[in-house]
Amino acid sequence: MPSLAIAGTIQFILPAKPLRRYLSTYYFLDTGSNGSEQEDFLYPEWATVRFALRGQARGNTVGLDPLDIPADSISGPTGRAALVRFRNIQLVGLGLLPLGWYRIVGCPADRWADRVSAVDAAPEFARLAQLRHQIDGITDPEQIAALFDHVMLQSLGDPDPLEAEIDNIHHAIANPEIGNVRDLAEASGMGQQRLERLARRIFGFPPKFMLRRQRFLRTLANAMQHPDLKWSDAMDGQYFDQAHFNREFHQFMGMSPGHYLAMPRAISSASIHARAQQVGQPLQALQLPEPSNGQ
Protein backbone atom coordinates (compact mmCIF):
# COMPACT_ATOMS: atom_id res chain seq x y z
CA MET A 1 0.00 0.00 0.00
CA PRO A 2 1.34 3.48 -0.81
CA SER A 3 2.16 5.55 2.27
CA LEU A 4 0.16 8.67 3.09
CA ALA A 5 1.64 11.87 4.42
CA ILE A 6 -0.52 11.22 7.49
CA ALA A 7 1.25 7.96 8.38
CA GLY A 8 -1.71 5.90 7.22
CA THR A 9 -2.47 3.53 4.36
CA ILE A 10 -4.80 3.47 1.40
CA GLN A 11 -5.57 0.69 -1.05
CA PHE A 12 -7.99 0.19 -3.94
CA ILE A 13 -9.05 -3.24 -5.20
CA LEU A 14 -11.11 -3.81 -8.32
CA PRO A 15 -14.16 -6.04 -7.88
CA ALA A 16 -14.54 -9.33 -9.76
CA LYS A 17 -14.75 -8.74 -13.49
CA PRO A 18 -18.53 -9.39 -13.83
CA LEU A 19 -19.13 -6.70 -11.18
CA ARG A 20 -17.14 -3.96 -12.87
CA ARG A 21 -20.23 -2.73 -14.69
CA TYR A 22 -21.82 -2.02 -11.32
CA LEU A 23 -19.06 -1.25 -8.81
CA SER A 24 -16.03 0.99 -9.22
CA THR A 25 -13.68 -0.25 -6.48
CA TYR A 26 -13.41 -1.54 -2.97
CA TYR A 27 -11.17 0.72 -0.94
CA PHE A 28 -9.42 0.61 2.40
CA LEU A 29 -8.25 3.62 4.37
CA ASP A 30 -6.48 3.81 7.71
CA THR A 31 -5.30 7.26 8.84
CA GLY A 32 -3.47 5.92 11.88
CA SER A 33 -4.34 6.39 15.53
CA ASN A 34 -2.29 9.36 16.73
CA GLY A 35 -5.44 11.11 18.00
CA SER A 36 -5.18 14.34 16.01
CA GLU A 37 -8.14 15.61 13.98
CA GLN A 38 -7.63 16.05 10.26
CA GLU A 39 -9.74 17.36 7.41
CA ASP A 40 -9.95 16.76 3.69
CA PHE A 41 -12.32 16.82 0.73
CA LEU A 42 -14.61 14.29 -0.88
CA TYR A 43 -14.95 15.28 -4.52
CA PRO A 44 -18.21 15.00 -6.50
CA GLU A 45 -18.71 11.31 -7.24
CA TRP A 46 -21.20 8.51 -7.75
CA ALA A 47 -22.75 6.75 -4.76
CA THR A 48 -20.40 5.39 -2.11
CA VAL A 49 -20.81 3.03 0.86
CA ARG A 50 -18.45 3.43 3.82
CA PHE A 51 -18.06 1.19 6.86
CA ALA A 52 -16.05 2.83 9.65
CA LEU A 53 -14.28 0.09 11.58
CA ARG A 54 -12.69 2.65 13.87
CA GLY A 55 -12.81 6.37 14.50
CA GLN A 56 -15.22 9.24 14.06
CA ALA A 57 -16.05 11.56 11.18
CA ARG A 58 -18.06 14.73 10.70
CA GLY A 59 -18.72 16.51 7.46
CA ASN A 60 -21.11 18.05 4.98
CA THR A 61 -21.28 19.73 1.61
CA VAL A 62 -18.77 22.59 1.53
CA GLY A 63 -20.33 25.67 3.10
CA LEU A 64 -22.83 23.80 5.28
CA ASP A 65 -22.48 23.06 8.99
CA PRO A 66 -20.73 19.72 9.66
CA LEU A 67 -22.84 16.80 10.84
CA ASP A 68 -21.96 13.47 12.41
CA ILE A 69 -21.51 10.82 9.71
CA PRO A 70 -22.99 7.42 10.60
CA ALA A 71 -20.38 4.73 11.15
CA ASP A 72 -21.96 2.65 8.36
CA SER A 73 -23.14 5.12 5.75
CA ILE A 74 -24.13 5.53 2.13
CA SER A 75 -23.79 8.72 0.13
CA GLY A 76 -25.90 9.18 -2.97
CA PRO A 77 -24.36 10.71 -6.11
CA THR A 78 -22.91 14.11 -5.28
CA GLY A 79 -22.80 17.35 -7.22
CA ARG A 80 -20.58 19.36 -4.86
CA ALA A 81 -17.51 18.60 -2.77
CA ALA A 82 -17.83 17.76 0.90
CA LEU A 83 -15.45 18.84 3.64
CA VAL A 84 -14.91 16.09 6.20
CA ARG A 85 -13.14 16.08 9.57
CA PHE A 86 -12.01 12.80 11.10
CA ARG A 87 -9.95 11.27 13.85
CA ASN A 88 -8.29 7.81 13.93
CA ILE A 89 -10.47 6.66 11.03
CA GLN A 90 -10.31 3.20 9.49
CA LEU A 91 -12.69 2.68 6.59
CA VAL A 92 -13.78 -0.09 4.26
CA GLY A 93 -15.79 1.18 1.32
CA LEU A 94 -17.14 0.48 -2.12
CA GLY A 95 -18.23 2.72 -4.96
CA LEU A 96 -21.47 2.22 -6.86
CA LEU A 97 -21.47 3.14 -10.53
CA PRO A 98 -24.86 4.29 -11.89
CA LEU A 99 -25.58 0.78 -13.18
CA GLY A 100 -24.85 -0.50 -9.70
CA TRP A 101 -27.23 2.00 -8.12
CA TYR A 102 -29.95 0.88 -10.53
CA ARG A 103 -29.42 -2.85 -9.94
CA ILE A 104 -28.51 -2.92 -6.24
CA VAL A 105 -30.44 0.03 -4.76
CA GLY A 106 -33.17 0.49 -7.33
CA CYS A 107 -34.90 3.65 -6.13
CA PRO A 108 -34.57 6.96 -8.06
CA ALA A 109 -31.03 8.28 -7.62
CA ASP A 110 -32.14 11.92 -7.50
CA ARG A 111 -33.97 11.10 -4.27
CA TRP A 112 -30.59 10.53 -2.60
CA ALA A 113 -28.42 13.00 -4.53
CA ASP A 114 -26.18 15.00 -2.18
CA ARG A 115 -27.54 13.09 0.82
CA VAL A 116 -25.94 10.77 3.38
CA SER A 117 -27.80 8.05 5.26
CA ALA A 118 -27.02 5.25 7.67
CA VAL A 119 -26.87 2.19 5.46
CA ASP A 120 -29.45 0.38 7.61
CA ALA A 121 -31.89 3.32 7.73
CA ALA A 122 -33.81 2.66 4.49
CA PRO A 123 -35.06 -0.63 2.97
CA GLU A 124 -33.56 0.15 -0.45
CA PHE A 125 -30.08 -0.25 1.07
CA ALA A 126 -30.72 -3.70 2.59
CA ARG A 127 -28.39 -5.60 0.24
CA LEU A 128 -25.57 -3.19 1.03
CA ALA A 129 -26.22 -3.23 4.78
CA GLN A 130 -25.63 -6.99 4.88
CA LEU A 131 -22.04 -6.46 3.71
CA ARG A 132 -21.11 -4.97 7.08
CA HIS A 133 -21.88 -8.21 8.87
CA GLN A 134 -19.71 -10.18 6.46
CA ILE A 135 -16.51 -8.43 7.51
CA ASP A 136 -16.73 -8.56 11.30
CA GLY A 137 -13.34 -9.62 12.63
CA ILE A 138 -11.65 -9.60 9.19
CA THR A 139 -8.76 -7.22 8.52
CA ASP A 140 -7.21 -8.51 5.28
CA PRO A 141 -8.35 -6.32 2.33
CA GLU A 142 -8.11 -9.15 -0.21
CA GLN A 143 -10.32 -11.36 1.96
CA ILE A 144 -12.85 -8.56 2.43
CA ALA A 145 -12.90 -7.91 -1.31
CA ALA A 146 -13.53 -11.62 -1.98
CA LEU A 147 -16.45 -11.62 0.48
CA PHE A 148 -17.95 -8.52 -1.13
CA ASP A 149 -17.59 -10.15 -4.56
CA HIS A 150 -19.41 -13.26 -3.36
CA VAL A 151 -22.36 -11.36 -1.85
CA MET A 152 -22.74 -8.96 -4.77
CA LEU A 153 -22.53 -11.67 -7.43
CA GLN A 154 -25.23 -13.65 -5.64
CA SER A 155 -27.53 -10.65 -5.33
CA LEU A 156 -27.40 -9.34 -8.91
CA GLY A 157 -29.02 -12.09 -10.93
CA ASP A 158 -29.42 -11.75 -14.70
CA PRO A 159 -28.70 -8.45 -16.52
CA ASP A 160 -31.59 -6.03 -16.93
CA PRO A 161 -32.67 -4.87 -20.44
CA LEU A 162 -32.31 -1.20 -19.39
CA GLU A 163 -28.60 -1.68 -18.72
CA ALA A 164 -27.66 -1.06 -22.36
CA GLU A 165 -29.27 2.39 -22.36
CA ILE A 166 -27.69 3.29 -19.01
CA ASP A 167 -24.33 2.14 -20.33
CA ASN A 168 -24.75 4.28 -23.47
CA ILE A 169 -25.52 7.37 -21.38
CA HIS A 170 -22.55 6.78 -19.08
CA HIS A 171 -20.09 6.45 -21.95
CA ALA A 172 -21.51 9.49 -23.69
CA ILE A 173 -21.22 11.62 -20.54
CA ALA A 174 -17.57 10.64 -20.28
CA ASN A 175 -16.78 11.61 -23.89
CA PRO A 176 -14.78 14.87 -23.71
CA GLU A 177 -15.99 15.80 -27.20
CA ILE A 178 -19.63 16.01 -26.08
CA GLY A 179 -20.51 19.37 -24.56
CA ASN A 180 -24.27 19.79 -24.90
CA VAL A 181 -27.43 17.83 -24.18
CA ARG A 182 -28.47 17.50 -27.82
CA ASP A 183 -25.22 15.75 -28.74
CA LEU A 184 -25.41 13.70 -25.54
CA ALA A 185 -28.88 12.44 -26.45
CA GLU A 186 -27.75 11.58 -29.98
CA ALA A 187 -24.68 9.70 -28.73
CA SER A 188 -26.87 7.88 -26.18
CA GLY A 189 -29.31 6.80 -28.90
CA MET A 190 -32.44 8.35 -27.39
CA GLY A 191 -34.54 11.49 -27.37
CA GLN A 192 -33.79 14.35 -24.99
CA GLN A 193 -36.91 13.78 -22.87
CA ARG A 194 -36.06 10.14 -22.23
CA LEU A 195 -32.45 11.11 -21.54
CA GLU A 196 -33.64 13.67 -18.97
CA ARG A 197 -35.81 11.11 -17.18
CA LEU A 198 -33.16 8.38 -17.11
CA ALA A 199 -30.41 10.78 -16.08
CA ARG A 200 -32.30 11.93 -12.99
CA ARG A 201 -33.54 8.44 -12.12
CA ILE A 202 -30.28 6.52 -12.60
CA PHE A 203 -27.49 9.10 -12.35
CA GLY A 204 -29.08 11.53 -9.91
CA PHE A 205 -28.76 14.75 -11.91
CA PRO A 206 -29.96 16.41 -15.13
CA PRO A 207 -27.85 15.73 -18.24
CA LYS A 208 -26.51 19.28 -18.55
CA PHE A 209 -25.28 19.24 -14.96
CA MET A 210 -23.56 15.90 -15.43
CA LEU A 211 -21.65 17.19 -18.47
CA ARG A 212 -20.48 20.17 -16.44
CA ARG A 213 -19.47 17.92 -13.55
CA GLN A 214 -17.45 15.64 -15.83
CA ARG A 215 -15.47 18.45 -17.45
CA PHE A 216 -14.72 19.89 -14.00
CA LEU A 217 -13.51 16.53 -12.69
CA ARG A 218 -11.38 15.94 -15.78
CA THR A 219 -9.69 19.28 -15.12
CA LEU A 220 -9.29 18.62 -11.39
CA ALA A 221 -7.79 15.18 -11.99
CA ASN A 222 -5.37 16.58 -14.57
CA ALA A 223 -4.24 19.33 -12.20
CA MET A 224 -3.87 16.97 -9.22
CA GLN A 225 -1.87 14.42 -11.19
CA HIS A 226 0.37 17.11 -12.69
CA PRO A 227 0.94 19.69 -9.92
CA ASP A 228 3.40 21.67 -12.04
CA LEU A 229 0.62 22.61 -14.46
CA LYS A 230 -1.13 25.96 -14.18
CA TRP A 231 -4.91 25.73 -13.99
CA SER A 232 -5.11 27.33 -17.45
CA ASP A 233 -2.98 24.48 -18.85
CA ALA A 234 -4.93 21.77 -17.01
CA MET A 235 -8.37 23.03 -18.09
CA ASP A 236 -10.66 20.77 -20.10
CA GLY A 237 -11.25 21.85 -23.69
CA GLN A 238 -14.95 22.45 -23.03
CA TYR A 239 -14.19 25.57 -20.95
CA PHE A 240 -14.39 28.91 -22.73
CA ASP A 241 -11.72 30.62 -20.64
CA GLN A 242 -10.20 30.86 -17.15
CA ALA A 243 -13.12 32.91 -15.81
CA HIS A 244 -15.57 30.22 -16.93
CA PHE A 245 -13.54 27.58 -15.11
CA ASN A 246 -13.21 29.72 -11.96
CA ARG A 247 -16.99 30.11 -11.74
CA GLU A 248 -17.53 26.38 -12.10
CA PHE A 249 -14.77 25.60 -9.63
CA HIS A 250 -16.54 27.73 -7.04
CA GLN A 251 -19.84 25.97 -7.71
CA PHE A 252 -18.40 22.47 -7.33
CA MET A 253 -15.86 23.15 -4.56
CA GLY A 254 -17.40 26.12 -2.73
CA MET A 255 -14.18 28.16 -2.98
CA SER A 256 -11.70 29.61 -5.44
CA PRO A 257 -8.94 27.48 -7.01
CA GLY A 258 -6.33 29.42 -5.02
CA HIS A 259 -8.11 28.82 -1.71
CA TYR A 260 -8.38 25.12 -2.51
CA LEU A 261 -4.65 24.80 -3.26
CA ALA A 262 -3.80 26.45 0.04
CA MET A 263 -5.75 23.88 2.08
CA PRO A 264 -4.27 20.57 3.36
CA ARG A 265 -5.37 17.59 1.27
CA ALA A 266 -3.17 14.72 2.44
CA ILE A 267 -5.74 11.95 1.95
CA SER A 268 -7.37 13.15 -1.26
CA SER A 269 -3.99 13.83 -2.90
CA ALA A 270 -2.67 10.40 -1.92
CA SER A 271 -5.95 8.79 -2.94
CA ILE A 272 -5.87 10.29 -6.43
CA HIS A 273 -2.35 9.01 -7.06
CA ALA A 274 -2.99 5.59 -5.52
CA ARG A 275 -6.24 5.19 -7.42
CA ALA A 276 -4.65 6.14 -10.73
CA GLN A 277 -1.85 3.65 -10.13
CA GLN A 278 -3.96 0.76 -8.85
CA VAL A 279 -7.17 1.21 -10.87
CA GLY A 280 -6.24 3.35 -13.87
CA GLN A 281 -8.47 6.33 -13.10
CA PRO A 282 -7.74 8.99 -10.46
CA LEU A 283 -11.38 9.73 -9.56
CA GLN A 284 -14.39 7.45 -9.16
CA ALA A 285 -16.61 9.59 -11.40
CA LEU A 286 -14.13 9.22 -14.27
CA GLN A 287 -14.23 5.41 -14.17
CA LEU A 288 -16.37 3.77 -16.85
CA PRO A 289 -18.31 0.52 -16.46
CA GLU A 290 -16.59 -2.41 -18.09
CA PRO A 291 -18.45 -4.27 -20.86
CA SER A 292 -20.54 -7.29 -19.96
CA ASN A 293 -19.42 -10.70 -21.19
CA GLY A 294 -22.02 -10.51 -23.89
CA GLN A 295 -20.66 -7.30 -25.43
C-alpha positions in Angstrom: 0.0 0.0 0.0 1.3 3.5 -0.8 2.2 5.6 2.3 0.2 8.7 3.1 1.6 11.9 4.4 -0.5 11.2 7.5 1.3 8.0 8.4 -1.7 5.9 7.2 -2.5 3.5 4.4 -4.8 3.5 1.4 -5.6 0.7 -1.0 -8.0 0.2 -3.9 -9.1 -3.2 -5.2 -11.1 -3.8 -8.3 -14.2 -6.0 -7.9 -14.5 -9.3 -9.8 -14.8 -8.7 -13.5 -18.5 -9.4 -13.8 -19.1 -6.7 -11.2 -17.1 -4.0 -12.9 -20.2 -2.7 -14.7 -21.8 -2.0 -11.3 -19.1 -1.3 -8.8 -16.0 1.0 -9.2 -13.7 -0.2 -6.5 -13.4 -1.5 -3.0 -11.2 0.7 -0.9 -9.4 0.6 2.4 -8.3 3.6 4.4 -6.5 3.8 7.7 -5.3 7.3 8.8 -3.5 5.9 11.9 -4.3 6.4 15.5 -2.3 9.4 16.7 -5.4 11.1 18.0 -5.2 14.3 16.0 -8.1 15.6 14.0 -7.6 16.1 10.3 -9.7 17.4 7.4 -10.0 16.8 3.7 -12.3 16.8 0.7 -14.6 14.3 -0.9 -15.0 15.3 -4.5 -18.2 15.0 -6.5 -18.7 11.3 -7.2 -21.2 8.5 -7.7 -22.7 6.8 -4.8 -20.4 5.4 -2.1 -20.8 3.0 0.9 -18.5 3.4 3.8 -18.1 1.2 6.9 -16.0 2.8 9.7 -14.3 0.1 11.6 -12.7 2.6 13.9 -12.8 6.4 14.5 -15.2 9.2 14.1 -16.1 11.6 11.2 -18.1 14.7 10.7 -18.7 16.5 7.5 -21.1 18.1 5.0 -21.3 19.7 1.6 -18.8 22.6 1.5 -20.3 25.7 3.1 -22.8 23.8 5.3 -22.5 23.1 9.0 -20.7 19.7 9.7 -22.8 16.8 10.8 -22.0 13.5 12.4 -21.5 10.8 9.7 -23.0 7.4 10.6 -20.4 4.7 11.2 -22.0 2.6 8.4 -23.1 5.1 5.7 -24.1 5.5 2.1 -23.8 8.7 0.1 -25.9 9.2 -3.0 -24.4 10.7 -6.1 -22.9 14.1 -5.3 -22.8 17.4 -7.2 -20.6 19.4 -4.9 -17.5 18.6 -2.8 -17.8 17.8 0.9 -15.4 18.8 3.6 -14.9 16.1 6.2 -13.1 16.1 9.6 -12.0 12.8 11.1 -10.0 11.3 13.8 -8.3 7.8 13.9 -10.5 6.7 11.0 -10.3 3.2 9.5 -12.7 2.7 6.6 -13.8 -0.1 4.3 -15.8 1.2 1.3 -17.1 0.5 -2.1 -18.2 2.7 -5.0 -21.5 2.2 -6.9 -21.5 3.1 -10.5 -24.9 4.3 -11.9 -25.6 0.8 -13.2 -24.9 -0.5 -9.7 -27.2 2.0 -8.1 -29.9 0.9 -10.5 -29.4 -2.8 -9.9 -28.5 -2.9 -6.2 -30.4 0.0 -4.8 -33.2 0.5 -7.3 -34.9 3.6 -6.1 -34.6 7.0 -8.1 -31.0 8.3 -7.6 -32.1 11.9 -7.5 -34.0 11.1 -4.3 -30.6 10.5 -2.6 -28.4 13.0 -4.5 -26.2 15.0 -2.2 -27.5 13.1 0.8 -25.9 10.8 3.4 -27.8 8.0 5.3 -27.0 5.3 7.7 -26.9 2.2 5.5 -29.5 0.4 7.6 -31.9 3.3 7.7 -33.8 2.7 4.5 -35.1 -0.6 3.0 -33.6 0.2 -0.4 -30.1 -0.2 1.1 -30.7 -3.7 2.6 -28.4 -5.6 0.2 -25.6 -3.2 1.0 -26.2 -3.2 4.8 -25.6 -7.0 4.9 -22.0 -6.5 3.7 -21.1 -5.0 7.1 -21.9 -8.2 8.9 -19.7 -10.2 6.5 -16.5 -8.4 7.5 -16.7 -8.6 11.3 -13.3 -9.6 12.6 -11.6 -9.6 9.2 -8.8 -7.2 8.5 -7.2 -8.5 5.3 -8.4 -6.3 2.3 -8.1 -9.1 -0.2 -10.3 -11.4 2.0 -12.9 -8.6 2.4 -12.9 -7.9 -1.3 -13.5 -11.6 -2.0 -16.5 -11.6 0.5 -17.9 -8.5 -1.1 -17.6 -10.2 -4.6 -19.4 -13.3 -3.4 -22.4 -11.4 -1.8 -22.7 -9.0 -4.8 -22.5 -11.7 -7.4 -25.2 -13.6 -5.6 -27.5 -10.6 -5.3 -27.4 -9.3 -8.9 -29.0 -12.1 -10.9 -29.4 -11.8 -14.7 -28.7 -8.5 -16.5 -31.6 -6.0 -16.9 -32.7 -4.9 -20.4 -32.3 -1.2 -19.4 -28.6 -1.7 -18.7 -27.7 -1.1 -22.4 -29.3 2.4 -22.4 -27.7 3.3 -19.0 -24.3 2.1 -20.3 -24.8 4.3 -23.5 -25.5 7.4 -21.4 -22.6 6.8 -19.1 -20.1 6.4 -21.9 -21.5 9.5 -23.7 -21.2 11.6 -20.5 -17.6 10.6 -20.3 -16.8 11.6 -23.9 -14.8 14.9 -23.7 -16.0 15.8 -27.2 -19.6 16.0 -26.1 -20.5 19.4 -24.6 -24.3 19.8 -24.9 -27.4 17.8 -24.2 -28.5 17.5 -27.8 -25.2 15.8 -28.7 -25.4 13.7 -25.5 -28.9 12.4 -26.4 -27.8 11.6 -30.0 -24.7 9.7 -28.7 -26.9 7.9 -26.2 -29.3 6.8 -28.9 -32.4 8.4 -27.4 -34.5 11.5 -27.4 -33.8 14.3 -25.0 -36.9 13.8 -22.9 -36.1 10.1 -22.2 -32.4 11.1 -21.5 -33.6 13.7 -19.0 -35.8 11.1 -17.2 -33.2 8.4 -17.1 -30.4 10.8 -16.1 -32.3 11.9 -13.0 -33.5 8.4 -12.1 -30.3 6.5 -12.6 -27.5 9.1 -12.3 -29.1 11.5 -9.9 -28.8 14.7 -11.9 -30.0 16.4 -15.1 -27.8 15.7 -18.2 -26.5 19.3 -18.5 -25.3 19.2 -15.0 -23.6 15.9 -15.4 -21.7 17.2 -18.5 -20.5 20.2 -16.4 -19.5 17.9 -13.5 -17.5 15.6 -15.8 -15.5 18.4 -17.4 -14.7 19.9 -14.0 -13.5 16.5 -12.7 -11.4 15.9 -15.8 -9.7 19.3 -15.1 -9.3 18.6 -11.4 -7.8 15.2 -12.0 -5.4 16.6 -14.6 -4.2 19.3 -12.2 -3.9 17.0 -9.2 -1.9 14.4 -11.2 0.4 17.1 -12.7 0.9 19.7 -9.9 3.4 21.7 -12.0 0.6 22.6 -14.5 -1.1 26.0 -14.2 -4.9 25.7 -14.0 -5.1 27.3 -17.4 -3.0 24.5 -18.8 -4.9 21.8 -17.0 -8.4 23.0 -18.1 -10.7 20.8 -20.1 -11.2 21.8 -23.7 -15.0 22.5 -23.0 -14.2 25.6 -20.9 -14.4 28.9 -22.7 -11.7 30.6 -20.6 -10.2 30.9 -17.2 -13.1 32.9 -15.8 -15.6 30.2 -16.9 -13.5 27.6 -15.1 -13.2 29.7 -12.0 -17.0 30.1 -11.7 -17.5 26.4 -12.1 -14.8 25.6 -9.6 -16.5 27.7 -7.0 -19.8 26.0 -7.7 -18.4 22.5 -7.3 -15.9 23.2 -4.6 -17.4 26.1 -2.7 -14.2 28.2 -3.0 -11.7 29.6 -5.4 -8.9 27.5 -7.0 -6.3 29.4 -5.0 -8.1 28.8 -1.7 -8.4 25.1 -2.5 -4.7 24.8 -3.3 -3.8 26.4 0.0 -5.7 23.9 2.1 -4.3 20.6 3.4 -5.4 17.6 1.3 -3.2 14.7 2.4 -5.7 11.9 1.9 -7.4 13.2 -1.3 -4.0 13.8 -2.9 -2.7 10.4 -1.9 -5.9 8.8 -2.9 -5.9 10.3 -6.4 -2.3 9.0 -7.1 -3.0 5.6 -5.5 -6.2 5.2 -7.4 -4.7 6.1 -10.7 -1.9 3.6 -10.1 -4.0 0.8 -8.8 -7.2 1.2 -10.9 -6.2 3.3 -13.9 -8.5 6.3 -13.1 -7.7 9.0 -10.5 -11.4 9.7 -9.6 -14.4 7.5 -9.2 -16.6 9.6 -11.4 -14.1 9.2 -14.3 -14.2 5.4 -14.2 -16.4 3.8 -16.8 -18.3 0.5 -16.5 -16.6 -2.4 -18.1 -18.4 -4.3 -20.9 -20.5 -7.3 -20.0 -19.4 -10.7 -21.2 -22.0 -10.5 -23.9 -20.7 -7.3 -25.4 
